């Protein structure tokens, strides 16, 4: 996921940051900056606003998901990390997957991500990000992962 995010962050039209910047600019011009940021983060992830104390995912989770740089390596990577943390813990404890606990943690992560007004989470705007040569990155990723496509069936 991090490799895919690196590639996506190298192309201006594939960065979550562009979407977020537009929403923030519009929101600031209307005196509704935080509201527009919240909605710009919720629309491609949870669709509806995730509340802080929620223990249920919104009914339209991933309805308008986007595979933009910053979202793959930010929102989706961390949501996947939560899943694997729960799976590993439950397997080590030799118990069934606790879906309720997993969903509660995903709700918490979704809330944190959508309410990140200060941009503390990865969105492709760090130093050096977005300056990647996509052709060079693609060649490196083909070299790294291309062997998987050569497996015989």
BAKOL-30527 format. One record per atom (N, C-alpha, C): x, y, z. Coordinates in nm, 2 decimals, m for minus. Atoms other than C-alpha are relative to their C-alpha. Example, Ala and Ser with C-alpha at 12.3 -4.5 7.8 and 13.67 -1.06 7.14 Angstrom:
<site c1="0.09" c2="m0.12" c3="0.00"/>
<site c1="1.23" c2="m0.45" c3="0.78"/>
<site c1="0.09" c2="0.12" c3="0.00"/>
<site c1="m0.09" c2="m0.11" c3="0.00"/>
<site c1="1.37" c2="m0.11" c3="0.71"/>
<site c1="m0.08" c2="0.11" c3="0.08"/>
//
This chain:
<site c1="0.08" c2="m0.12" c3="0.00"/>
<site c1="0.00" c2="0.00" c3="0.00"/>
<site c1="0.09" c2="0.13" c3="0.00"/>
<site c1="m0.09" c2="m0.12" c3="0.00"/>
<site c1="0.29" c2="0.24" c3="0.07"/>
<site c1="0.06" c2="0.02" c3="m0.13"/>
<site c1="m0.06" c2="m0.01" c3="0.13"/>
<site c1="0.44" c2="0.17" c3="m0.27"/>
<site c1="m0.11" c2="0.07" c3="m0.09"/>
<site c1="0.11" c2="m0.06" c3="0.08"/>
<site c1="0.10" c2="0.25" c3="m0.44"/>
<site c1="m0.02" c2="0.14" c3="0.04"/>
<site c1="0.02" c2="m0.14" c3="m0.05"/>
<site c1="0.07" c2="0.56" c3="m0.23"/>
<site c1="0.12" c2="0.09" c3="m0.05"/>
<site c1="m0.11" c2="m0.08" c3="0.05"/>
<site c1="0.42" c2="0.68" c3="m0.33"/>
<site c1="m0.02" c2="0.03" c3="m0.15"/>
<site c1="0.02" c2="m0.02" c3="0.14"/>
<site c1="0.33" c2="0.63" c3="m0.70"/>
<site c1="m0.11" c2="0.11" c3="m0.02"/>
<site c1="0.11" c2="m0.09" c3="0.01"/>
<site c1="0.00" c2="0.81" c3="m0.66"/>
<site c1="0.03" c2="0.15" c3="0.04"/>
<site c1="m0.04" c2="m0.13" c3="m0.04"/>
<site c1="0.16" c2="1.10" c3="m0.47"/>
<site c1="0.08" c2="0.07" c3="m0.10"/>
<site c1="m0.09" c2="m0.06" c3="0.10"/>
<site c1="0.39" c2="1.16" c3="m0.76"/>
<site c1="m0.08" c2="0.07" c3="m0.12"/>
<site c1="0.08" c2="m0.05" c3="0.11"/>
<site c1="0.10" c2="1.26" c3="m0.99"/>
<site c1="m0.10" c2="0.10" c3="0.06"/>
<site c1="0.08" c2="m0.10" c3="m0.06"/>
<site c1="m0.07" c2="1.59" c3="m0.91"/>
<site c1="m0.15" c2="m0.03" c3="0.00"/>
<site c1="0.14" c2="0.03" c3="0.01"/>
<site c1="m0.41" c2="1.48" c3="m1.02"/>
<site c1="m0.05" c2="m0.12" c3="0.08"/>
<site c1="0.04" c2="0.12" c3="m0.08"/>
<site c1="m0.40" c2="1.17" c3="m0.80"/>
<site c1="0.03" c2="0.02" c3="0.15"/>
<site c1="m0.03" c2="m0.02" c3="m0.14"/>
<site c1="m0.33" c2="1.34" c3="m0.47"/>
<site c1="m0.13" c2="0.05" c3="0.08"/>
<site c1="0.11" c2="m0.04" c3="m0.09"/>
<site c1="m0.59" c2="1.37" c3="m0.19"/>
<site c1="0.02" c2="0.15" c3="0.04"/>
<site c1="m0.03" c2="m0.14" c3="m0.05"/>
<site c1="m0.42" c2="1.70" c3="m0.09"/>
<site c1="m0.07" c2="0.10" c3="m0.09"/>
<site c1="0.07" c2="m0.09" c3="0.10"/>
<site c1="m0.56" c2="1.86" c3="m0.41"/>
<site c1="m0.14" c2="0.02" c3="0.04"/>
<site c1="0.15" c2="m0.01" c3="m0.04"/>
<site c1="m0.92" c2="1.78" c3="m0.31"/>
<site c1="m0.01" c2="0.07" c3="0.13"/>
<site c1="0.01" c2="m0.07" c3="m0.13"/>
<site c1="m0.86" c2="1.89" c3="0.05"/>
<site c1="0.03" c2="0.15" c3="m0.01"/>
<site c1="m0.04" c2="m0.15" c3="0.01"/>
<site c1="m0.69" c2="2.22" c3="m0.05"/>
<site c1="m0.12" c2="0.07" c3="m0.06"/>
<site c1="0.11" c2="m0.06" c3="0.07"/>
<site c1="m0.99" c2="2.30" c3="m0.28"/>
<site c1="m0.12" c2="0.02" c3="0.10"/>
<site c1="0.11" c2="m0.01" c3="m0.10"/>
<site c1="m1.24" c2="2.23" c3="0.00"/>
<site c1="0.03" c2="0.10" c3="0.11"/>
<site c1="m0.04" c2="m0.10" c3="m0.10"/>
<site c1="m1.04" c2="2.43" c3="0.25"/>
<site c1="m0.01" c2="0.14" c3="m0.05"/>
<site c1="0.01" c2="m0.14" c3="0.06"/>
<site c1="m1.02" c2="2.73" c3="0.01"/>
<site c1="m0.14" c2="0.04" c3="m0.01"/>
<site c1="0.14" c2="m0.04" c3="0.01"/>
<site c1="m1.39" c2="2.72" c3="m0.06"/>
<site c1="m0.06" c2="0.03" c3="0.14"/>
<site c1="0.05" c2="m0.01" c3="m0.14"/>
<site c1="m1.47" c2="2.67" c3="0.31"/>
<site c1="0.04" c2="0.13" c3="0.06"/>
<site c1="m0.05" c2="m0.12" c3="m0.06"/>
<site c1="m1.25" c2="2.96" c3="0.42"/>
<site c1="m0.06" c2="0.12" c3="m0.07"/>
<site c1="0.07" c2="m0.11" c3="0.06"/>
<site c1="m1.41" c2="3.19" c3="0.16"/>
<site c1="m0.14" c2="0.02" c3="0.05"/>
<site c1="0.14" c2="m0.01" c3="m0.05"/>
<site c1="m1.75" c2="3.11" c3="0.31"/>
<site c1="0.00" c2="0.01" c3="0.15"/>
<site c1="m0.01" c2="0.00" c3="m0.14"/>
<site c1="m1.63" c2="3.12" c3="0.67"/>
<site c1="m0.04" c2="m0.14" c3="0.06"/>
<site c1="0.03" c2="0.13" c3="m0.05"/>
<site c1="m1.68" c2="2.74" c3="0.70"/>
<site c1="0.11" c2="m0.10" c3="m0.03"/>
<site c1="m0.12" c2="0.07" c3="0.03"/>
<site c1="m1.33" c2="2.61" c3="0.67"/>
<site c1="0.00" c2="m0.14" c3="0.06"/>
<site c1="0.00" c2="0.13" c3="m0.06"/>
<site c1="m1.35" c2="2.32" c3="0.92"/>
<site c1="m0.11" c2="m0.09" c3="m0.05"/>
<site c1="0.11" c2="0.08" c3="0.05"/>
<site c1="m1.69" c2="2.21" c3="0.80"/>
<site c1="0.03" c2="m0.06" c3="m0.14"/>
<site c1="m0.03" c2="0.05" c3="0.14"/>
<site c1="m1.57" c2="2.18" c3="0.44"/>
<site c1="0.11" c2="m0.10" c3="0.01"/>
<site c1="m0.11" c2="0.10" c3="m0.02"/>
<site c1="m1.25" c2="2.00" c3="0.55"/>
<site c1="m0.06" c2="m0.13" c3="0.05"/>
<site c1="0.06" c2="0.12" c3="m0.05"/>
<site c1="m1.46" c2="1.75" c3="0.75"/>
<site c1="m0.08" c2="m0.07" c3="m0.11"/>
<site c1="0.08" c2="0.06" c3="0.11"/>
<site c1="m1.69" c2="1.69" c3="0.45"/>
<site c1="0.09" c2="m0.05" c3="m0.11"/>
<site c1="m0.09" c2="0.05" c3="0.10"/>
<site c1="m1.40" c2="1.66" c3="0.21"/>
<site c1="0.07" c2="m0.13" c3="0.04"/>
<site c1="m0.06" c2="0.12" c3="m0.05"/>
<site c1="m1.25" c2="1.39" c3="0.43"/>
<site c1="m0.10" c2="m0.11" c3="0.01"/>
<site c1="0.10" c2="0.10" c3="m0.02"/>
<site c1="m1.58" c2="1.21" c3="0.50"/>
<site c1="m0.05" c2="m0.05" c3="m0.13"/>
<site c1="0.07" c2="0.04" c3="0.12"/>
<site c1="m1.72" c2="1.20" c3="0.15"/>
<site c1="0.07" c2="m0.12" c3="m0.07"/>
<site c1="m0.06" c2="0.12" c3="0.06"/>
<site c1="m1.45" c2="0.96" c3="0.00"/>
<site c1="0.03" c2="m0.11" c3="0.09"/>
<site c1="m0.04" c2="0.11" c3="m0.10"/>
<site c1="m1.41" c2="0.75" c3="0.32"/>
<site c1="m0.13" c2="m0.06" c3="0.06"/>
<site c1="0.12" c2="0.05" c3="m0.08"/>
<site c1="m1.71" c2="0.72" c3="0.56"/>
<site c1="m0.13" c2="0.04" c3="m0.06"/>
<site c1="0.11" c2="m0.07" c3="0.06"/>
<site c1="m1.95" c2="0.92" c3="0.34"/>
<site c1="m0.08" c2="0.08" c3="0.10"/>
<site c1="0.06" c2="m0.08" c3="m0.10"/>
<site c1="m2.14" c2="1.03" c3="0.64"/>
<site c1="0.10" c2="0.03" c3="0.11"/>
<site c1="m0.09" c2="m0.05" c3="m0.11"/>
<site c1="m1.98" c2="1.21" c3="0.94"/>
<site c1="0.00" c2="m0.11" c3="0.11"/>
<site c1="m0.02" c2="0.10" c3="m0.11"/>
<site c1="m1.84" c2="0.96" c3="1.19"/>
<site c1="0.01" c2="0.08" c3="0.13"/>
<site c1="0.00" c2="m0.07" c3="m0.13"/>
<site c1="m1.91" c2="1.07" c3="1.55"/>
<site c1="0.10" c2="m0.06" c3="0.09"/>
<site c1="m0.11" c2="0.03" c3="m0.08"/>
<site c1="m1.66" c2="1.06" c3="1.82"/>
<site c1="m0.03" c2="m0.13" c3="0.09"/>
<site c1="0.03" c2="0.11" c3="m0.09"/>
<site c1="m1.84" c2="0.80" c3="2.04"/>
<site c1="m0.07" c2="m0.11" c3="m0.08"/>
<site c1="0.06" c2="0.10" c3="0.08"/>
<site c1="m1.97" c2="0.59" c3="1.75"/>
<site c1="0.07" c2="m0.14" c3="0.02"/>
<site c1="m0.05" c2="0.14" c3="0.00"/>
<site c1="m1.94" c2="0.21" c3="1.77"/>
<site c1="m0.05" c2="m0.07" c3="m0.12"/>
<site c1="0.05" c2="0.06" c3="0.13"/>
<site c1="m2.10" c2="0.15" c3="1.43"/>
<site c1="0.05" c2="0.08" c3="m0.11"/>
<site c1="m0.05" c2="m0.07" c3="0.12"/>
<site c1="m1.97" c2="0.23" c3="1.09"/>
<site c1="m0.12" c2="0.06" c3="m0.07"/>
<site c1="0.10" c2="m0.06" c3="0.08"/>
<site c1="m2.17" c2="0.46" c3="0.87"/>
<site c1="m0.05" c2="m0.10" c3="m0.10"/>
<site c1="0.06" c2="0.09" c3="0.10"/>
<site c1="m2.41" c2="0.28" c3="0.64"/>
<site c1="0.06" c2="0.00" c3="m0.14"/>
<site c1="m0.05" c2="m0.01" c3="0.13"/>
<site c1="m2.24" c2="0.40" c3="0.33"/>
<site c1="0.15" c2="0.01" c3="0.00"/>
<site c1="m0.14" c2="0.00" c3="m0.01"/>
<site c1="m1.88" c2="0.34" c3="0.43"/>
<site c1="0.06" c2="m0.05" c3="m0.14"/>
<site c1="m0.07" c2="0.03" c3="0.13"/>
<site c1="m1.66" c2="0.34" c3="0.12"/>
<site c1="m0.09" c2="0.02" c3="m0.13"/>
<site c1="0.09" c2="m0.02" c3="0.11"/>
<site c1="m1.95" c2="0.44" c3="m0.10"/>
<site c1="0.06" c2="0.08" c3="m0.11"/>
<site c1="m0.07" c2="m0.08" c3="0.10"/>
<site c1="m1.74" c2="0.70" c3="m0.28"/>
<site c1="0.15" c2="m0.01" c3="0.02"/>
<site c1="m0.14" c2="0.01" c3="m0.03"/>
<site c1="m1.40" c2="0.56" c3="m0.20"/>
<site c1="0.09" c2="0.05" c3="m0.12"/>
<site c1="m0.10" c2="m0.05" c3="0.10"/>
<site c1="m1.10" c2="0.71" c3="m0.39"/>
<site c1="0.13" c2="m0.06" c3="0.03"/>
<site c1="m0.14" c2="0.06" c3="m0.02"/>
<site c1="m0.76" c2="0.56" c3="m0.44"/>
<site c1="0.10" c2="0.12" c3="m0.04"/>
<site c1="m0.08" c2="m0.12" c3="0.02"/>
<site c1="m0.58" c2="0.90" c3="m0.42"/>
<site c1="0.13" c2="m0.02" c3="0.09"/>
<site c1="m0.12" c2="0.00" c3="m0.08"/>
<site c1="m0.22" c2="0.94" c3="m0.29"/>
<site c1="m0.03" c2="0.08" c3="0.13"/>
<site c1="0.03" c2="m0.06" c3="m0.13"/>
<site c1="m0.24" c2="1.02" c3="0.07"/>
<site c1="m0.12" c2="m0.07" c3="0.07"/>
<site c1="0.10" c2="0.08" c3="m0.06"/>
<site c1="m0.56" c2="0.82" c3="0.12"/>
<site c1="0.04" c2="m0.14" c3="0.01"/>
<site c1="m0.04" c2="0.14" c3="0.00"/>
<site c1="m0.41" c2="0.49" c3="0.03"/>
<site c1="0.10" c2="m0.02" c3="0.11"/>
<site c1="m0.11" c2="0.01" c3="m0.10"/>
<site c1="m0.10" c2="0.55" c3="0.25"/>
<site c1="m0.04" c2="0.06" c3="0.14"/>
<site c1="0.04" c2="m0.06" c3="m0.13"/>
<site c1="m0.30" c2="0.74" c3="0.52"/>
<site c1="m0.13" c2="m0.08" c3="0.05"/>
<site c1="0.13" c2="0.06" c3="m0.05"/>
<site c1="m0.67" c2="0.63" c3="0.57"/>
<site c1="0.00" c2="m0.15" c3="m0.02"/>
<site c1="0.02" c2="0.14" c3="0.02"/>
<site c1="m0.67" c2="0.29" c3="0.41"/>
<site c1="0.11" c2="m0.09" c3="0.06"/>
<site c1="m0.11" c2="0.07" c3="m0.06"/>
<site c1="m0.33" c2="0.18" c3="0.53"/>
<site c1="m0.02" c2="m0.02" c3="0.15"/>
<site c1="0.02" c2="0.01" c3="m0.15"/>
<site c1="m0.42" c2="0.26" c3="0.89"/>
<site c1="m0.12" c2="m0.08" c3="0.03"/>
<site c1="0.12" c2="0.08" c3="m0.03"/>
<site c1="m0.76" c2="0.10" c3="0.86"/>
<site c1="0.04" c2="m0.15" c3="m0.02"/>
<site c1="m0.05" c2="0.14" c3="0.02"/>
<site c1="m0.59" c2="m0.22" c3="0.72"/>
<site c1="0.08" c2="m0.04" c3="0.12"/>
<site c1="m0.08" c2="0.03" c3="m0.12"/>
<site c1="m0.34" c2="m0.20" c3="1.01"/>
<site c1="m0.08" c2="m0.04" c3="0.12"/>
<site c1="0.09" c2="0.03" c3="m0.11"/>
<site c1="m0.62" c2="m0.20" c3="1.26"/>
<site c1="m0.06" c2="m0.14" c3="m0.02"/>
<site c1="0.05" c2="0.13" c3="0.03"/>
<site c1="m0.77" c2="m0.51" c3="1.09"/>
<site c1="0.11" c2="m0.11" c3="0.04"/>
<site c1="m0.10" c2="0.10" c3="m0.03"/>
<site c1="m0.44" c2="m0.70" c3="1.11"/>
<site c1="0.04" c2="m0.01" c3="0.15"/>
<site c1="m0.03" c2="0.00" c3="m0.15"/>
<site c1="m0.37" c2="m0.60" c3="1.47"/>
<site c1="m0.11" c2="m0.08" c3="0.07"/>
<site c1="0.11" c2="0.08" c3="m0.07"/>
<site c1="m0.71" c2="m0.75" c3="1.57"/>
<site c1="0.01" c2="m0.15" c3="m0.04"/>
<site c1="m0.02" c2="0.14" c3="0.04"/>
<site c1="m0.66" c2="m1.06" c3="1.36"/>
<site c1="0.11" c2="m0.07" c3="0.07"/>
<site c1="m0.11" c2="0.06" c3="m0.06"/>
<site c1="m0.32" c2="m1.13" c3="1.50"/>
<site c1="m0.02" c2="m0.02" c3="0.15"/>
<site c1="0.02" c2="0.01" c3="m0.14"/>
<site c1="m0.42" c2="m1.06" c3="1.86"/>
<site c1="m0.10" c2="m0.12" c3="0.03"/>
<site c1="0.10" c2="0.10" c3="m0.02"/>
<site c1="m0.73" c2="m1.29" c3="1.83"/>
<site c1="0.06" c2="m0.14" c3="m0.03"/>
<site c1="m0.06" c2="0.13" c3="0.04"/>
<site c1="m0.52" c2="m1.57" c3="1.66"/>
<site c1="0.09" c2="m0.04" c3="0.12"/>
<site c1="m0.10" c2="0.03" c3="m0.11"/>
<site c1="m0.25" c2="m1.55" c3="1.94"/>
<site c1="m0.08" c2="m0.04" c3="0.12"/>
<site c1="0.08" c2="0.03" c3="m0.12"/>
<site c1="m0.53" c2="m1.57" c3="2.20"/>
<site c1="m0.08" c2="m0.12" c3="m0.03"/>
<site c1="0.08" c2="0.11" c3="0.04"/>
<site c1="m0.68" c2="m1.86" c3="2.01"/>
<site c1="m0.15" c2="0.02" c3="0.02"/>
<site c1="0.14" c2="m0.03" c3="m0.01"/>
<site c1="m1.02" c2="m1.70" c3="1.99"/>
<site c1="m0.05" c2="0.05" c3="m0.14"/>
<site c1="0.06" c2="m0.04" c3="0.13"/>
<site c1="m1.26" c2="m1.61" c3="1.71"/>
<site c1="0.02" c2="0.15" c3="m0.01"/>
<site c1="m0.02" c2="m0.15" c3="0.03"/>
<site c1="m1.22" c2="m1.27" c3="1.54"/>
<site c1="m0.11" c2="0.08" c3="0.07"/>
<site c1="0.10" c2="m0.08" c3="m0.07"/>
<site c1="m1.39" c2="m1.01" c3="1.75"/>
<site c1="m0.03" c2="0.12" c3="m0.09"/>
<site c1="0.04" c2="m0.10" c3="0.10"/>
<site c1="m1.56" c2="m0.81" c3="1.48"/>
<site c1="m0.05" c2="0.13" c3="0.07"/>
<site c1="0.05" c2="m0.12" c3="m0.08"/>
<site c1="m1.73" c2="m0.58" c3="1.74"/>
<site c1="0.12" c2="0.09" c3="0.04"/>
<site c1="m0.12" c2="m0.08" c3="m0.04"/>
<site c1="m1.39" c2="m0.47" c3="1.88"/>
<site c1="0.07" c2="0.07" c3="m0.12"/>
<site c1="m0.06" c2="m0.05" c3="0.12"/>
<site c1="m1.25" c2="m0.43" c3="1.53"/>
<site c1="m0.08" c2="0.12" c3="m0.05"/>
<site c1="0.08" c2="m0.11" c3="0.05"/>
<site c1="m1.54" c2="m0.21" c3="1.42"/>
<site c1="0.01" c2="0.12" c3="0.09"/>
<site c1="m0.02" c2="m0.12" c3="m0.09"/>
<site c1="m1.51" c2="0.01" c3="1.73"/>
<site c1="0.13" c2="0.07" c3="m0.03"/>
<site c1="m0.13" c2="m0.06" c3="0.03"/>
<site c1="m1.14" c2="0.07" c3="1.65"/>
<site c1="0.00" c2="0.07" c3="m0.14"/>
<site c1="0.01" c2="m0.06" c3="0.13"/>
<site c1="m1.22" c2="0.14" c3="1.28"/>
<site c1="m0.08" c2="0.13" c3="0.02"/>
<site c1="0.08" c2="m0.12" c3="m0.03"/>
<site c1="m1.49" c2="0.39" c3="1.40"/>
<site c1="0.09" c2="0.11" c3="0.06"/>
<site c1="m0.09" c2="m0.10" c3="m0.06"/>
<site c1="m1.23" c2="0.56" c3="1.62"/>
<site c1="0.10" c2="0.05" c3="m0.10"/>
<site c1="m0.09" c2="m0.04" c3="0.10"/>
<site c1="m0.98" c2="0.57" c3="1.34"/>
<site c1="m0.07" c2="0.09" c3="m0.11"/>
<site c1="0.07" c2="m0.08" c3="0.10"/>
<site c1="m1.24" c2="0.70" c3="1.09"/>
<site c1="m0.03" c2="0.14" c3="0.06"/>
<site c1="0.02" c2="m0.13" c3="m0.06"/>
<site c1="m1.33" c2="0.98" c3="1.34"/>
<site c1="0.12" c2="0.08" c3="0.00"/>
<site c1="m0.13" c2="m0.07" c3="m0.01"/>
<site c1="m0.97" c2="1.07" c3="1.39"/>
<site c1="0.04" c2="0.06" c3="m0.14"/>
<site c1="m0.03" c2="m0.03" c3="0.14"/>
<site c1="m0.91" c2="1.08" c3="1.01"/>
<site c1="m0.08" c2="0.12" c3="m0.05"/>
<site c1="0.09" c2="m0.10" c3="0.05"/>
<site c1="m1.22" c2="1.28" c3="0.92"/>
<site c1="0.01" c2="0.13" c3="0.07"/>
<site c1="m0.01" c2="m0.12" c3="m0.08"/>
<site c1="m1.17" c2="1.53" c3="1.20"/>
<site c1="0.14" c2="0.06" c3="0.01"/>
<site c1="m0.14" c2="m0.05" c3="0.00"/>
<site c1="m0.80" c2="1.60" c3="1.12"/>
<site c1="0.01" c2="0.13" c3="m0.07"/>
<site c1="m0.01" c2="m0.13" c3="0.06"/>
<site c1="m0.82" c2="1.97" c3="1.06"/>
<site c1="0.14" c2="0.06" c3="m0.01"/>
<site c1="m0.14" c2="m0.05" c3="0.00"/>
<site c1="m0.45" c2="2.03" c3="1.13"/>
<site c1="0.09" c2="m0.08" c3="m0.10"/>
<site c1="m0.07" c2="0.09" c3="0.10"/>
<site c1="m0.34" c2="1.76" c3="0.87"/>
<site c1="0.12" c2="m0.07" c3="0.07"/>
<site c1="m0.11" c2="0.07" c3="m0.07"/>
<site c1="m0.13" c2="1.56" c3="1.12"/>
<site c1="0.02" c2="m0.14" c3="m0.07"/>
<site c1="m0.01" c2="0.13" c3="0.06"/>
<site c1="m0.21" c2="1.24" c3="0.92"/>
<site c1="0.05" c2="0.02" c3="m0.15"/>
<site c1="m0.06" c2="0.00" c3="0.13"/>
<site c1="m0.03" c2="1.16" c3="0.59"/>
<site c1="m0.11" c2="0.03" c3="m0.11"/>
<site c1="0.08" c2="m0.03" c3="0.12"/>
<site c1="m0.19" c2="1.32" c3="0.28"/>
<site c1="0.08" c2="0.05" c3="m0.12"/>
<site c1="m0.09" c2="m0.04" c3="0.11"/>
<site c1="0.10" c2="1.37" c3="0.04"/>
<site c1="0.04" c2="0.15" c3="0.00"/>
<site c1="m0.05" c2="m0.14" c3="0.00"/>
<site c1="0.21" c2="1.71" c3="0.15"/>
<site c1="0.13" c2="0.02" c3="0.08"/>
<site c1="m0.13" c2="m0.01" c3="m0.08"/>
<site c1="0.53" c2="1.63" c3="0.34"/>
<site c1="0.11" c2="0.04" c3="m0.09"/>
<site c1="m0.12" c2="m0.05" c3="0.07"/>
<site c1="0.87" c2="1.75" c3="0.24"/>
<site c1="0.05" c2="m0.11" c3="m0.10"/>
<site c1="m0.05" c2="0.09" c3="0.10"/>
<site c1="0.98" c2="1.58" c3="m0.08"/>
<site c1="m0.11" c2="m0.08" c3="m0.07"/>
<site c1="0.11" c2="0.08" c3="0.07"/>
<site c1="0.64" c2="1.41" c3="m0.15"/>
<site c1="m0.05" c2="0.08" c3="m0.11"/>
<site c1="0.06" c2="m0.06" c3="0.11"/>
<site c1="0.48" c2="1.48" c3="m0.47"/>
<site c1="0.10" c2="0.05" c3="m0.11"/>
<site c1="m0.10" c2="m0.04" c3="0.09"/>
<site c1="0.81" c2="1.54" c3="m0.64"/>
<site c1="0.06" c2="m0.13" c3="m0.07"/>
<site c1="m0.05" c2="0.13" c3="0.05"/>
<site c1="0.85" c2="1.17" c3="m0.74"/>
<site c1="m0.02" c2="0.00" c3="m0.15"/>
<site c1="0.01" c2="0.03" c3="0.14"/>
<site c1="0.92" c2="1.09" c3="m1.10"/>
<site c1="m0.08" c2="m0.13" c3="m0.01"/>
<site c1="0.09" c2="0.12" c3="0.00"/>
<site c1="0.62" c2="0.86" c3="m1.17"/>
<site c1="0.06" c2="m0.11" c3="m0.10"/>
<site c1="m0.06" c2="0.11" c3="0.09"/>
<site c1="0.81" c2="0.68" c3="m1.46"/>
<site c1="0.10" c2="m0.07" c3="0.07"/>
<site c1="m0.11" c2="0.07" c3="m0.08"/>
<site c1="1.11" c2="0.61" c3="m1.24"/>
<site c1="m0.06" c2="m0.08" c3="0.11"/>
<site c1="0.07" c2="0.07" c3="m0.11"/>
<site c1="0.88" c2="0.51" c3="m0.95"/>
<site c1="m0.06" c2="m0.13" c3="m0.06"/>
<site c1="0.07" c2="0.11" c3="0.07"/>
<site c1="0.68" c2="0.28" c3="m1.19"/>
<site c1="0.10" c2="m0.11" c3="m0.03"/>
<site c1="m0.10" c2="0.10" c3="0.03"/>
<site c1="1.00" c2="0.11" c3="m1.31"/>
<site c1="0.05" c2="m0.07" c3="0.12"/>
<site c1="m0.05" c2="0.06" c3="m0.12"/>
<site c1="1.12" c2="0.06" c3="m0.96"/>
<site c1="m0.10" c2="m0.10" c3="0.06"/>
<site c1="0.11" c2="0.08" c3="m0.05"/>
<site c1="0.78" c2="m0.09" c3="m0.86"/>
<site c1="m0.02" c2="m0.13" c3="m0.08"/>
<site c1="0.01" c2="0.12" c3="0.09"/>
<site c1="0.77" c2="m0.32" c3="m1.16"/>
<site c1="0.12" c2="m0.10" c3="0.03"/>
<site c1="m0.12" c2="0.08" c3="m0.03"/>
<site c1="1.12" c2="m0.44" c3="m1.07"/>
<site c1="m0.03" c2="m0.07" c3="0.14"/>
<site c1="0.03" c2="0.06" c3="m0.13"/>
<site c1="1.01" c2="m0.50" c3="m0.71"/>
<site c1="m0.11" c2="m0.10" c3="0.00"/>
<site c1="0.12" c2="0.08" c3="m0.01"/>
<site c1="0.67" c2="m0.65" c3="m0.76"/>
<site c1="m0.03" c2="m0.08" c3="m0.13"/>
<site c1="0.02" c2="0.06" c3="0.12"/>
<site c1="0.68" c2="m0.77" c3="m1.12"/>
<site c1="0.01" c2="m0.15" c3="0.00"/>
<site c1="m0.02" c2="0.14" c3="m0.01"/>
<site c1="0.80" c2="m1.11" c3="m1.02"/>
<site c1="m0.13" c2="m0.08" c3="0.04"/>
<site c1="0.13" c2="0.06" c3="m0.05"/>
<site c1="0.46" c2="m1.18" c3="m0.86"/>
<site c1="m0.09" c2="m0.04" c3="m0.12"/>
<site c1="0.08" c2="0.03" c3="0.12"/>
<site c1="0.30" c2="m1.17" c3="m1.21"/>
<site c1="0.06" c2="m0.11" c3="m0.08"/>
<site c1="m0.06" c2="0.10" c3="0.08"/>
<site c1="0.54" c2="m1.42" c3="m1.34"/>
<site c1="m0.01" c2="m0.14" c3="0.06"/>
<site c1="0.02" c2="0.13" c3="m0.07"/>
<site c1="0.43" c2="m1.70" c3="m1.11"/>
<site c1="m0.08" c2="m0.09" c3="m0.10"/>
<site c1="0.08" c2="0.09" c3="0.08"/>
<site c1="0.30" c2="m2.00" c3="m1.30"/>
<site c1="m0.12" c2="m0.05" c3="0.07"/>
<site c1="0.13" c2="0.05" c3="m0.07"/>
<site c1="m0.05" c2="m2.13" c3="m1.23"/>
<site c1="m0.01" c2="m0.15" c3="m0.02"/>
//
